Amino acid sequence: MRLIFASIFLAALAGCSIQDNRPDYEYPAGSEVKGADWPDLAVTSELEAAGSNVQERAQTNQAEADRLAARARALRARADRLRRQVGN
């Protein structure tokens, strides 16, 4: 009984198509990509080195951003002190 039900189900499923739901849509033809169109593969060690360089640059950039933020805080504090002196 299960075999009959499964085969009926599969036959009904095979008759269904997504193209039946959208008759006005033009489906693209199959891909014509050949082997020469694919990009060259990169060496894993080169990818790892590139990743470590990015990480080092990110750490350097973060340190510079921290120094810049500290400098901005110092300048704001100085500006506040000067405003208070001029206001007195």
Secondary structure, DSSP 8 states (H G I E B T S, - for coil): -HHHHHHHHHHHHHH--HHHH-TTS---------GGGS-----HHHHHHHHHHHHHHHHHHHHHHHHHHHHHHHHHHHHHHHHHHHH-
